[in-house]
Amino acid sequence: MPAAPPTCPDCAQTMKAGGLVLSGREDDGARTCQALWRCPDRHVWWRWADREDDPLEVCPYPNSSGPDIYG
Ligand SMILES: [Zn+2]
C-alpha cells in the first residue's frame, strides 16, 4: 500500500519516512498528521499524510523537536 518514497526536492536523494506529526490543518479544520521525510543530507520535509499528491514542504522541526512527534 505505501507508495514509493519521495525524493528530496533539494538533492534528489531517496528519503526515509521520519514519523508523523499530529497537527491541525487550517484550511479544512481537520485533525490529521504530517508525514515527515528525511534525506541522507538531513533535509527534512513534510506533507499531509492524507494528501500524498501535495508537494513536500520544508519541515519547521528539523530535529524532530516538535511537540507531537510520533515515530
Ligand atoms: Zn536532501
N, CA, C, O and the ligand as a Tripos MOL2 file, in Angstrom:
@<TRIPOS>MOLECULE
protein
  285   283    72     0     0
PROTEIN
NO_CHARGES

@<TRIPOS>ATOM
      1 N           0.7860   -1.2090    0.0000 N.3       1 MET1
      2 CA          0.0000    0.0000    0.0000 C.3       1 MET1
      3 C           0.8300    1.2770    0.0000 C.2       1 MET1
      4 O           0.4530    2.2230   -0.6920 O.2       1 MET1
      5 N           1.9540    1.3650    0.7440 N.am      2 PRO2
      6 CA          2.7250    2.6070    0.6800 C.3       2 PRO2
      7 C           3.3020    2.8180   -0.7060 C.2       2 PRO2
      8 O           3.7860    1.8790   -1.3390 O.2       2 PRO2
      9 N           3.2490    4.0360   -1.1660 N.am      3 ALA3
     10 CA          3.8490    4.3640   -2.4580 C.3       3 ALA3
     11 C           5.3610    4.3980   -2.3050 C.2       3 ALA3
     12 O           5.8860    4.3330   -1.1940 O.2       3 ALA3
     13 N           6.0410    4.5000   -3.4130 N.am      4 ALA4
     14 CA          7.4980    4.6330   -3.3670 C.3       4 ALA4
     15 C           7.8520    5.8850   -2.5890 C.2       4 ALA4
     16 O           7.1500    6.8920   -2.6820 O.2       4 ALA4
     17 N           8.9420    5.8350   -1.8140 N.am      5 PRO5
     18 CA          9.3130    7.0330   -1.0400 C.3       5 PRO5
     19 C           9.6500    8.1840   -1.9710 C.2       5 PRO5
     20 O          10.1620    7.9770   -3.0710 O.2       5 PRO5
     21 N           9.3600    9.3930   -1.5240 N.am      6 PRO6
     22 CA          9.6690   10.5610   -2.3600 C.3       6 PRO6
     23 C          11.1580   10.8300   -2.3990 C.2       6 PRO6
     24 O          11.9110   10.3390   -1.5580 O.2       6 PRO6
     25 N          11.5730   11.5990   -3.3640 N.am      7 THR7
     26 CA         12.9620   12.0360   -3.4160 C.3       7 THR7
     27 C          13.0590   13.4690   -2.9100 C.2       7 THR7
     28 O          12.1100   14.2460   -3.0140 O.2       7 THR7
     29 N          14.2100   13.8000   -2.3670 N.am      8 CYS8
     30 CA         14.4080   15.1200   -1.7780 C.3       8 CYS8
     31 C          14.3430   16.2060   -2.8480 C.2       8 CYS8
     32 O          15.0440   16.1150   -3.8560 O.2       8 CYS8
     33 N          13.5190   17.2240   -2.6490 N.am      9 PRO9
     34 CA         13.4640   18.3170   -3.6240 C.3       9 PRO9
     35 C          14.7750   19.0970   -3.7270 C.2       9 PRO9
     36 O          15.0190   19.7530   -4.7400 O.2       9 PRO9
     37 N          15.6050   19.0350   -2.7140 N.am     10 ASP10
     38 CA         16.8660   19.7580   -2.7540 C.3      10 ASP10
     39 C          17.9660   18.9720   -3.4480 C.2      10 ASP10
     40 O          18.6990   19.5300   -4.2640 O.2      10 ASP10
     41 N          18.0940   17.6900   -3.1400 N.am     11 CYS11
     42 CA         19.2570   16.9430   -3.6100 C.3      11 CYS11
     43 C          18.8950   15.6690   -4.3630 C.2      11 CYS11
     44 O          19.7810   14.9340   -4.8000 O.2      11 CYS11
     45 N          17.6050   15.4010   -4.5160 N.am     12 ALA12
     46 CA         17.1310   14.2900   -5.3450 C.3      12 ALA12
     47 C          17.4850   12.9140   -4.8120 C.2      12 ALA12
     48 O          17.4010   11.9320   -5.5500 O.2      12 ALA12
     49 N          17.8760   12.8190   -3.5620 N.am     13 GLN13
     50 CA         18.1350   11.5110   -2.9740 C.3      13 GLN13
     51 C          16.8410   10.9480   -2.3990 C.2      13 GLN13
     52 O          15.9420   11.6890   -2.0010 O.2      13 GLN13
     53 N          16.7700    9.6180   -2.3650 N.am     14 THR14
     54 CA         15.5800    8.9800   -1.8220 C.3      14 THR14
     55 C          15.5040    9.2330   -0.3200 C.2      14 THR14
     56 O          16.4970    9.1200    0.3980 O.2      14 THR14
     57 N          14.3140    9.5740    0.1310 N.am     15 MET15
     58 CA         14.1520    9.8950    1.5470 C.3      15 MET15
     59 C          13.5540    8.7190    2.3170 C.2      15 MET15
     60 O          12.9770    7.7960    1.7430 O.2      15 MET15
     61 N          13.7130    8.7870    3.6240 N.am     16 LYS16
     62 CA         13.1240    7.8030    4.5190 C.3      16 LYS16
     63 C          12.0430    8.4540    5.3660 C.2      16 LYS16
     64 O          12.1340    9.6250    5.7360 O.2      16 LYS16
     65 N          11.0260    7.6720    5.6580 N.am     17 ALA17
     66 CA          9.9490    8.1840    6.4970 C.3      17 ALA17
     67 C          10.5030    8.5220    7.8740 C.2      17 ALA17
     68 O          11.2670    7.7460    8.4490 O.2      17 ALA17
     69 N          10.1200    9.6710    8.3950 N.am     18 GLY18
     70 CA         10.6490   10.1280    9.6700 C.3      18 GLY18
     71 C           9.6050   10.2200   10.7640 C.2      18 GLY18
     72 O           9.8440   10.8420   11.7990 O.2      18 GLY18
     73 N           8.4550    9.6110   10.5480 N.am     19 GLY19
     74 CA          7.4280    9.6470   11.5760 C.3      19 GLY19
     75 C           6.2920   10.5730   11.1870 C.2      19 GLY19
     76 O           6.2690   11.1520   10.1010 O.2      19 GLY19
     77 N           5.3620   10.6910   12.1010 N.am     20 LEU20
     78 CA          4.1780   11.5020   11.8720 C.3      20 LEU20
     79 C           4.0670   12.5700   12.9390 C.2      20 LEU20
     80 O           4.4010   12.3430   14.1020 O.2      20 LEU20
     81 N           3.5990   13.7290   12.5350 N.am     21 VAL21
     82 CA          3.3870   14.8330   13.4650 C.3      21 VAL21
     83 C           1.9000   15.1530   13.4710 C.2      21 VAL21
     84 O           1.3370   15.5770   12.4620 O.2      21 VAL21
     85 N           1.2760   14.9450   14.6210 N.am     22 LEU22
     86 CA         -0.1450   15.2690   14.7360 C.3      22 LEU22
     87 C          -0.3190   16.7800   14.6600 C.2      22 LEU22
     88 O           0.3730   17.5360   15.3410 O.2      22 LEU22
     89 N          -1.2400   17.1950   13.8320 N.am     23 SER23
     90 CA         -1.3660   18.6220   13.5960 C.3      23 SER23
     91 C          -2.7820   18.9610   13.1740 C.2      23 SER23
     92 O          -3.4750   18.1330   12.5830 O.2      23 SER23
     93 N          -3.2030   20.1520   13.4710 N.am     24 GLY24
     94 CA         -4.4930   20.6330   12.9940 C.3      24 GLY24
     95 C          -4.3040   21.3880   11.6930 C.2      24 GLY24
     96 O          -3.4060   22.2200   11.5690 O.2      24 GLY24
     97 N          -5.1410   21.0980   10.7440 N.am     25 ARG25
     98 CA         -4.9980   21.7270    9.4390 C.3      25 ARG25
     99 C          -5.9260   22.9210    9.3530 C.2      25 ARG25
    100 O          -7.1210   22.8180    9.6320 O.2      25 ARG25
    101 N          -5.3620   24.0570    8.9630 N.am     26 GLU26
    102 CA         -6.1510   25.2810    8.9930 C.3      26 GLU26
    103 C          -7.1640   25.3640    7.8620 C.2      26 GLU26
    104 O          -8.2530   25.9060    8.0480 O.2      26 GLU26
    105 N          -6.8270   24.8400    6.7050 N.am     27 ASP27
    106 CA         -7.6960   25.1090    5.5630 C.3      27 ASP27
    107 C          -8.9970   24.3290    5.6040 C.2      27 ASP27
    108 O         -10.0020   24.7930    5.0640 O.2      27 ASP27
    109 N          -9.0090   23.1550    6.2290 N.am     28 ASP28
    110 CA        -10.2820   22.4400    6.3220 C.3      28 ASP28
    111 C         -10.6180   22.0440    7.7600 C.2      28 ASP28
    112 O         -11.6040   21.3440    7.9890 O.2      28 ASP28
    113 N          -9.8190   22.4800    8.7250 N.am     29 GLY29
    114 CA        -10.1030   22.2080   10.1160 C.3      29 GLY29
    115 C          -9.8910   20.7730   10.5470 C.2      29 GLY29
    116 O         -10.2720   20.4000   11.6570 O.2      29 GLY29
    117 N          -9.2960   19.9650    9.6990 N.am     30 ALA30
    118 CA         -9.1040   18.5570   10.0240 C.3      30 ALA30
    119 C          -8.0010   18.3900   11.0700 C.2      30 ALA30
    120 O          -7.0320   19.1480   11.1050 O.2      30 ALA30
    121 N          -8.1780   17.3770   11.9180 N.am     31 ARG31
    122 CA         -7.1420   16.9810   12.8670 C.3      31 ARG31
    123 C          -6.4370   15.7970   12.2330 C.2      31 ARG31
    124 O          -6.9700   14.6870   12.2320 O.2      31 ARG31
    125 N          -5.2670   16.0110   11.7050 N.am     32 THR32
    126 CA         -4.6270   14.9460   10.9480 C.3      32 THR32
    127 C          -3.1240   15.0000   11.1830 C.2      32 THR32
    128 O          -2.6630   15.6950   12.0890 O.2      32 THR32
    129 N          -2.3760   14.2920   10.3980 N.am     33 CYS33
    130 CA         -0.9390   14.1890   10.6280 C.3      33 CYS33
    131 C          -0.1530   14.6740    9.4250 C.2      33 CYS33
    132 O          -0.5900   14.5620    8.2800 O.2      33 CYS33
    133 N           1.0180   15.2150    9.7210 N.am     34 GLN34
    134 CA          2.0130   15.4960    8.7050 C.3      34 GLN34
    135 C           2.9900   14.3230    8.7040 C.2      34 GLN34
    136 O           3.4440   13.8820    9.7600 O.2      34 GLN34
    137 N           3.3050   13.8300    7.5250 N.am     35 ALA35
    138 CA          4.2990   12.7670    7.3950 C.3      35 ALA35
    139 C           5.6590   13.3990    7.1410 C.2      35 ALA35
    140 O           5.8410   14.1510    6.1840 O.2      35 ALA35
    141 N           6.6160   13.0810    8.0150 N.am     36 LEU36
    142 CA          7.9730   13.6110    7.8830 C.3      36 LEU36
    143 C           8.8090   12.7310    6.9610 C.2      36 LEU36
    144 O           8.6650   11.5080    6.9550 O.2      36 LEU36
    145 N           9.6750   13.3590    6.1910 N.am     37 TRP37
    146 CA         10.6100   12.6310    5.3260 C.3      37 TRP37
    147 C          11.9890   13.2340    5.5010 C.2      37 TRP37
    148 O          12.1520   14.4530    5.5520 O.2      37 TRP37
    149 N          12.9800   12.3560    5.5910 N.am     38 ARG38
    150 CA         14.3620   12.8240    5.7580 C.3      38 ARG38
    151 C          15.2260   12.2410    4.6460 C.2      38 ARG38
    152 O          15.0640   11.0820    4.2620 O.2      38 ARG38
    153 N          16.1440   13.0550    4.1340 N.am     39 CYS39
    154 CA         17.0700   12.5480    3.1360 C.3      39 CYS39
    155 C          18.4270   12.3350    3.8020 C.2      39 CYS39
    156 O          18.6460   12.7790    4.9290 O.2      39 CYS39
    157 N          19.3480   11.6470    3.0950 N.am     40 PRO40
    158 CA         20.6730   11.3840    3.7090 C.3      40 PRO40
    159 C          21.4430   12.6540    4.0250 C.2      40 PRO40
    160 O          22.3400   12.6200    4.8670 O.2      40 PRO40
    161 N          21.1350   13.7550    3.3930 N.am     41 ASP41
    162 CA         21.8080   15.0200    3.6970 C.3      41 ASP41
    163 C          21.0840   15.8290    4.7680 C.2      41 ASP41
    164 O          21.3600   17.0140    4.9570 O.2      41 ASP41
    165 N          20.1730   15.1880    5.4550 N.am     42 ARG42
    166 CA         19.4720   15.7970    6.5860 C.3      42 ARG42
    167 C          18.5070   16.9160    6.1950 C.2      42 ARG42
    168 O          18.1420   17.7440    7.0300 O.2      42 ARG42
    169 N          18.1130   16.9390    4.9800 N.am     43 HIS43
    170 CA         16.9900   17.8050    4.6550 C.3      43 HIS43
    171 C          15.7410   17.1320    5.1970 C.2      43 HIS43
    172 O          15.5920   15.9150    5.0880 O.2      43 HIS43
    173 N          14.8540   17.9070    5.7730 N.am     44 VAL44
    174 CA         13.6340   17.3540    6.3490 C.3      44 VAL44
    175 C          12.4350   18.0540    5.7280 C.2      44 VAL44
    176 O          12.3490   19.2810    5.6910 O.2      44 VAL44
    177 N          11.5150   17.2300    5.2410 N.am     45 TRP45
    178 CA         10.3260   17.7410    4.5730 C.3      45 TRP45
    179 C           9.1140   17.0770    5.1840 C.2      45 TRP45
    180 O           9.2170   16.0400    5.8400 O.2      45 TRP45
    181 N           7.9920   17.6730    4.9660 N.am     46 TRP46
    182 CA          6.7650   17.0030    5.3740 C.3      46 TRP46
    183 C           5.6190   17.4040    4.4710 C.2      46 TRP46
    184 O           5.6940   18.3690    3.7110 O.2      46 TRP46
    185 N           4.5570   16.6280    4.5840 N.am     47 ARG47
    186 CA          3.3110   16.9730    3.8990 C.3      47 ARG47
    187 C           2.2010   16.2100    4.6020 C.2      47 ARG47
    188 O           2.4600   15.2720    5.3550 O.2      47 ARG47
    189 N           0.9710   16.6180    4.3520 N.am     48 TRP48
    190 CA         -0.1570   15.9660    4.9890 C.3      48 TRP48
    191 C          -0.1970   14.4890    4.6180 C.2      48 TRP48
    192 O          -0.0910   14.1170    3.4500 O.2      48 TRP48
    193 N          -0.3530   13.6620    5.6440 N.am     49 ALA49
    194 CA         -0.3110   12.2220    5.4260 C.3      49 ALA49
    195 C          -1.4590   11.7470    4.5430 C.2      49 ALA49
    196 O          -1.3480   10.7180    3.8770 O.2      49 ALA49
    197 N          -2.5440   12.4840    4.5370 N.am     50 ASP50
    198 CA         -3.6750   12.0750    3.7090 C.3      50 ASP50
    199 C          -3.7160   12.8200    2.3810 C.2      50 ASP50
    200 O          -4.7020   12.7420    1.6480 O.2      50 ASP50
    201 N          -2.6550   13.5340    2.0780 N.am     51 ARG51
    202 CA         -2.6070   14.2600    0.8000 C.3      51 ARG51
    203 C          -1.2720   13.9930    0.1240 C.2      51 ARG51
    204 O          -0.4500   14.8960   -0.0280 O.2      51 ARG51
    205 N          -1.0700   12.7660   -0.2720 N.am     52 GLU52
    206 CA          0.2410   12.3910   -0.8030 C.3      52 GLU52
    207 C           0.5360   13.0120   -2.1570 C.2      52 GLU52
    208 O           1.6690   12.9440   -2.6320 O.2      52 GLU52
    209 N          -0.4510   13.6050   -2.7770 N.am     53 ASP53
    210 CA         -0.1980   14.2650   -4.0540 C.3      53 ASP53
    211 C           0.2610   15.7070   -3.8720 C.2      53 ASP53
    212 O           0.6740   16.3550   -4.8340 O.2      53 ASP53
    213 N           0.1910   16.2060   -2.6550 N.am     54 ASP54
    214 CA          0.6450   17.5610   -2.4070 C.3      54 ASP54
    215 C           2.1700   17.6380   -2.5010 C.2      54 ASP54
    216 O           2.8610   16.6460   -2.2680 O.2      54 ASP54
    217 N           2.6900   18.8170   -2.8420 N.am     55 PRO55
    218 CA          4.1480   18.9770   -2.8270 C.3      55 PRO55
    219 C           4.6760   18.9470   -1.3920 C.2      55 PRO55
    220 O           3.9810   19.3360   -0.4530 O.2      55 PRO55
    221 N           5.8940   18.4870   -1.2430 N.am     56 LEU56
    222 CA          6.5290   18.4950    0.0700 C.3      56 LEU56
    223 C           6.8380   19.9210    0.4880 C.2      56 LEU56
    224 O           7.1510   20.7740   -0.3420 O.2      56 LEU56
    225 N           6.7440   20.1680    1.8040 N.am     57 GLU57
    226 CA          7.1070   21.4700    2.3400 C.3      57 GLU57
    227 C           8.2430   21.2970    3.3320 C.2      57 GLU57
    228 O           8.4000   20.2350    3.9330 O.2      57 GLU57
    229 N           9.0300   22.3430    3.4970 N.am     58 VAL58
    230 CA         10.1260   22.2900    4.4590 C.3      58 VAL58
    231 C           9.5600   22.1020    5.8590 C.2      58 VAL58
    232 O           8.6500   22.8270    6.2630 O.2      58 VAL58
    233 N          10.0830   21.1530    6.5890 N.am     59 CYS59
    234 CA          9.6060   20.9090    7.9360 C.3      59 CYS59
    235 C          10.2240   21.9210    8.8910 C.2      59 CYS59
    236 O          11.4410   22.1040    8.8990 O.2      59 CYS59
    237 N           9.3900   22.5820    9.6970 N.am     60 PRO60
    238 CA          9.9400   23.5710   10.6410 C.3      60 PRO60
    239 C          10.5720   22.9390   11.8790 C.2      60 PRO60
    240 O          11.0870   23.6500   12.7410 O.2      60 PRO60
    241 N          10.5370   21.6100   11.9730 N.am     61 TYR61
    242 CA         11.1430   20.9200   13.1220 C.3      61 TYR61
    243 C          12.2310   19.9710   12.6260 C.2      61 TYR61
    244 O          12.0640   18.7540   12.6940 O.2      61 TYR61
    245 N          13.3350   20.5100   12.1310 N.am     62 PRO62
    246 CA         14.3500   19.6380   11.5080 C.3      62 PRO62
    247 C          14.9730   18.6450   12.4640 C.2      62 PRO62
    248 O          15.5440   17.6490   12.0190 O.2      62 PRO62
    249 N          14.8870   18.8750   13.7350 N.am     63 ASN63
    250 CA         15.4780   17.9450   14.6960 C.3      63 ASN63
    251 C          14.4060   17.1410   15.4400 C.2      63 ASN63
    252 O          14.6560   16.5940   16.5140 O.2      63 ASN63
    253 N          13.2340   17.0810   14.8580 N.am     64 SER64
    254 CA         12.1500   16.3560   15.4980 C.3      64 SER64
    255 C          11.8810   16.8630   16.9020 C.2      64 SER64
    256 O          11.5390   16.0930   17.7980 O.2      64 SER64
    257 N          12.0380   18.1590   17.0840 N.am     65 SER65
    258 CA         11.8160   18.7190   18.4020 C.3      65 SER65
    259 C          10.4120   19.3090   18.5340 C.2      65 SER65
    260 O          10.1070   20.0300   19.4830 O.2      65 SER65
    261 N           9.5840   18.9860   17.5700 N.am     66 GLY66
    262 CA          8.2200   19.4810   17.6320 C.3      66 GLY66
    263 C           7.4680   18.8650   18.7800 C.2      66 GLY66
    264 O           7.9340   17.8940   19.3770 O.2      66 GLY66
    265 N           6.3290   19.4000   19.0980 N.am     67 PRO67
    266 CA          5.6070   18.9870   20.2950 C.3      67 PRO67
    267 C           4.9630   17.6120   20.1990 C.2      67 PRO67
    268 O           4.7350   16.9780   21.2290 O.2      67 PRO67
    269 N           4.6680   17.1380   19.0170 N.am     68 ASP68
    270 CA          3.8700   15.9200   18.9040 C.3      68 ASP68
    271 C           4.4150   14.9820   17.8320 C.2      68 ASP68
    272 O           3.7200   14.6350   16.8770 O.2      68 ASP68
    273 N           5.6510   14.5860   18.0070 N.am     69 ILE69
    274 CA          6.2500   13.7090   17.0120 C.3      69 ILE69
    275 C           6.0350   12.2610   17.4200 C.2      69 ILE69
    276 O           6.3390   11.8630   18.5440 O.2      69 ILE69
    277 N           5.5190   11.4990   16.5060 N.am     70 TYR70
    278 CA          5.3680   10.0560   16.7410 C.3      70 TYR70
    279 C           6.1650    9.3160   15.6770 C.2      70 TYR70
    280 O           5.9860    9.5390   14.4800 O.2      70 TYR70
    281 N           7.0060    8.4710   16.1110 N.am     71 GLY71
    282 CA          7.8270    7.7950   15.1250 C.3      71 GLY71
    283 C           7.6170    6.3240   15.0440 C.2      71 GLY71
    284 O           8.2630    5.6520   14.2400 O.2      71 GLY71
    285 ZN         18.2470   16.3540    0.5120 Zn       72 ZN72
@<TRIPOS>BOND
     1     1     2 1
     2     2     3 1
     3     3     4 2
     4     3     5 am
     5     5     6 1
     6     6     7 1
     7     7     8 2
     8     7     9 am
     9     9    10 1
    10    10    11 1
    11    11    12 2
    12    11    13 am
    13    13    14 1
    14    14    15 1
    15    15    16 2
    16    15    17 am
    17    17    18 1
    18    18    19 1
    19    19    20 2
    20    19    21 am
    21    21    22 1
    22    22    23 1
    23    23    24 2
    24    23    25 am
    25    25    26 1
    26    26    27 1
    27    27    28 2
    28    27    29 am
    29    29    30 1
    30    30    31 1
    31    31    32 2
    32    31    33 am
    33    33    34 1
    34    34    35 1
    35    35    36 2
    36    35    37 am
    37    37    38 1
    38    38    39 1
    39    39    40 2
    40    39    41 am
    41    41    42 1
    42    42    43 1
    43    43    44 2
    44    43    45 am
    45    45    46 1
    46    46    47 1
    47    47    48 2
    48    47    49 am
    49    49    50 1
    50    50    51 1
    51    51    52 2
    52    51    53 am
    53    53    54 1
    54    54    55 1
    55    55    56 2
    56    55    57 am
    57    57    58 1
    58    58    59 1
    59    59    60 2
    60    59    61 am
    61    61    62 1
    62    62    63 1
    63    63    64 2
    64    63    65 am
    65    65    66 1
    66    66    67 1
    67    67    68 2
    68    67    69 am
    69    69    70 1
    70    70    71 1
    71    71    72 2
    72    71    73 am
    73    73    74 1
    74    74    75 1
    75    75    76 2
    76    75    77 am
    77    77    78 1
    78    78    79 1
    79    79    80 2
    80    79    81 am
    81    81    82 1
    82    82    83 1
    83    83    84 2
    84    83    85 am
    85    85    86 1
    86    86    87 1
    87    87    88 2
    88    87    89 am
    89    89    90 1
    90    90    91 1
    91    91    92 2
    92    91    93 am
    93    93    94 1
    94    94    95 1
    95    95    96 2
    96    95    97 am
    97    97    98 1
    98    98    99 1
    99    99   100 2
   100    99   101 am
   101   101   102 1
   102   102   103 1
   103   103   104 2
   104   103   105 am
   105   105   106 1
   106   106   107 1
   107   107   108 2
   108   107   109 am
   109   109   110 1
   110   110   111 1
   111   111   112 2
   112   111   113 am
   113   113   114 1
   114   114   115 1
   115   115   116 2
   116   115   117 am
   117   117   118 1
   118   118   119 1
   119   119   120 2
   120   119   121 am
   121   121   122 1
   122   122   123 1
   123   123   124 2
   124   123   125 am
   125   125   126 1
   126   126   127 1
   127   127   128 2
   128   127   129 am
   129   129   130 1
   130   130   131 1
   131   131   132 2
   132   131   133 am
   133   133   134 1
   134   134   135 1
   135   135   136 2
   136   135   137 am
   137   137   138 1
   138   138   139 1
   139   139   140 2
   140   139   141 am
   141   141   142 1
   142   142   143 1
   143   143   144 2
   144   143   145 am
   145   145   146 1
   146   146   147 1
   147   147   148 2
   148   147   149 am
   149   149   150 1
   150   150   151 1
   151   151   152 2
   152   151   153 am
   153   153   154 1
   154   154   155 1
   155   155   156 2
   156   155   157 am
   157   157   158 1
   158   158   159 1
   159   159   160 2
   160   159   161 am
   161   161   162 1
   162   162   163 1
   163   163   164 2
   164   163   165 am
   165   165   166 1
   166   166   167 1
   167   167   168 2
   168   167   169 am
   169   169   170 1
   170   170   171 1
   171   171   172 2
   172   171   173 am
   173   173   174 1
   174   174   175 1
   175   175   176 2
   176   175   177 am
   177   177   178 1
   178   178   179 1
   179   179   180 2
   180   179   181 am
   181   181   182 1
   182   182   183 1
   183   183   184 2
   184   183   185 am
   185   185   186 1
   186   186   187 1
   187   187   188 2
   188   187   189 am
   189   189   190 1
   190   190   191 1
   191   191   192 2
   192   191   193 am
   193   193   194 1
   194   194   195 1
   195   195   196 2
   196   195   197 am
   197   197   198 1
   198   198   199 1
   199   199   200 2
   200   199   201 am
   201   201   202 1
   202   202   203 1
   203   203   204 2
   204   203   205 am
   205   205   206 1
   206   206   207 1
   207   207   208 2
   208   207   209 am
   209   209   210 1
   210   210   211 1
   211   211   212 2
   212   211   213 am
   213   213   214 1
   214   214   215 1
   215   215   216 2
   216   215   217 am
   217   217   218 1
   218   218   219 1
   219   219   220 2
   220   219   221 am
   221   221   222 1
   222   222   223 1
   223   223   224 2
   224   223   225 am
   225   225   226 1
   226   226   227 1
   227   227   228 2
   228   227   229 am
   229   229   230 1
   230   230   231 1
   231   231   232 2
   232   231   233 am
   233   233   234 1
   234   234   235 1
   235   235   236 2
   236   235   237 am
   237   237   238 1
   238   238   239 1
   239   239   240 2
   240   239   241 am
   241   241   242 1
   242   242   243 1
   243   243   244 2
   244   243   245 am
   245   245   246 1
   246   246   247 1
   247   247   248 2
   248   247   249 am
   249   249   250 1
   250   250   251 1
   251   251   252 2
   252   251   253 am
   253   253   254 1
   254   254   255 1
   255   255   256 2
   256   255   257 am
   257   257   258 1
   258   258   259 1
   259   259   260 2
   260   259   261 am
   261   261   262 1
   262   262   263 1
   263   263   264 2
   264   263   265 am
   265   265   266 1
   266   266   267 1
   267   267   268 2
   268   267   269 am
   269   269   270 1
   270   270   271 1
   271   271   272 2
   272   271   273 am
   273   273   274 1
   274   274   275 1
   275   275   276 2
   276   275   277 am
   277   277   278 1
   278   278   279 1
   279   279   280 2
   280   279   281 am
   281   281   282 1
   282   282   283 1
   283   283   284 2
@<TRIPOS>SUBSTRUCTURE
     1 MET1         2 RESIDUE 1 A MET
     2 PRO2         6 RESIDUE 1 A PRO
     3 ALA3        10 RESIDUE 1 A ALA
     4 ALA4        14 RESIDUE 1 A ALA
     5 PRO5        18 RESIDUE 1 A PRO
     6 PRO6        22 RESIDUE 1 A PRO
     7 THR7        26 RESIDUE 1 A THR
     8 CYS8        30 RESIDUE 1 A CYS
     9 PRO9        34 RESIDUE 1 A PRO
    10 ASP10       38 RESIDUE 1 A ASP
    11 CYS11       42 RESIDUE 1 A CYS
    12 ALA12       46 RESIDUE 1 A ALA
    13 GLN13       50 RESIDUE 1 A GLN
    14 THR14       54 RESIDUE 1 A THR
    15 MET15       58 RESIDUE 1 A MET
    16 LYS16       62 RESIDUE 1 A LYS
    17 ALA17       66 RESIDUE 1 A ALA
    18 GLY18       70 RESIDUE 1 A GLY
    19 GLY19       74 RESIDUE 1 A GLY
    20 LEU20       78 RESIDUE 1 A LEU
    21 VAL21       82 RESIDUE 1 A VAL
    22 LEU22       86 RESIDUE 1 A LEU
    23 SER23       90 RESIDUE 1 A SER
    24 GLY24       94 RESIDUE 1 A GLY
    25 ARG25       98 RESIDUE 1 A ARG
    26 GLU26      102 RESIDUE 1 A GLU
    27 ASP27      106 RESIDUE 1 A ASP
    28 ASP28      110 RESIDUE 1 A ASP
    29 GLY29      114 RESIDUE 1 A GLY
    30 ALA30      118 RESIDUE 1 A ALA
    31 ARG31      122 RESIDUE 1 A ARG
    32 THR32      126 RESIDUE 1 A THR
    33 CYS33      130 RESIDUE 1 A CYS
    34 GLN34      134 RESIDUE 1 A GLN
    35 ALA35      138 RESIDUE 1 A ALA
    36 LEU36      142 RESIDUE 1 A LEU
    37 TRP37      146 RESIDUE 1 A TRP
    38 ARG38      150 RESIDUE 1 A ARG
    39 CYS39      154 RESIDUE 1 A CYS
    40 PRO40      158 RESIDUE 1 A PRO
    41 ASP41      162 RESIDUE 1 A ASP
    42 ARG42      166 RESIDUE 1 A ARG
    43 HIS43      170 RESIDUE 1 A HIS
    44 VAL44      174 RESIDUE 1 A VAL
    45 TRP45      178 RESIDUE 1 A TRP
    46 TRP46      182 RESIDUE 1 A TRP
    47 ARG47      186 RESIDUE 1 A ARG
    48 TRP48      190 RESIDUE 1 A TRP
    49 ALA49      194 RESIDUE 1 A ALA
    50 ASP50      198 RESIDUE 1 A ASP
    51 ARG51      202 RESIDUE 1 A ARG
    52 GLU52      206 RESIDUE 1 A GLU
    53 ASP53      210 RESIDUE 1 A ASP
    54 ASP54      214 RESIDUE 1 A ASP
    55 PRO55      218 RESIDUE 1 A PRO
    56 LEU56      222 RESIDUE 1 A LEU
    57 GLU57      226 RESIDUE 1 A GLU
    58 VAL58      230 RESIDUE 1 A VAL
    59 CYS59      234 RESIDUE 1 A CYS
    60 PRO60      238 RESIDUE 1 A PRO
    61 TYR61      242 RESIDUE 1 A TYR
    62 PRO62      246 RESIDUE 1 A PRO
    63 ASN63      250 RESIDUE 1 A ASN
    64 SER64      254 RESIDUE 1 A SER
    65 SER65      258 RESIDUE 1 A SER
    66 GLY66      262 RESIDUE 1 A GLY
    67 PRO67      266 RESIDUE 1 A PRO
    68 ASP68      270 RESIDUE 1 A ASP
    69 ILE69      274 RESIDUE 1 A ILE
    70 TYR70      278 RESIDUE 1 A TYR
    71 GLY71      282 RESIDUE 1 A GLY
    72 ZN72       285 GROUP 0 **** ****
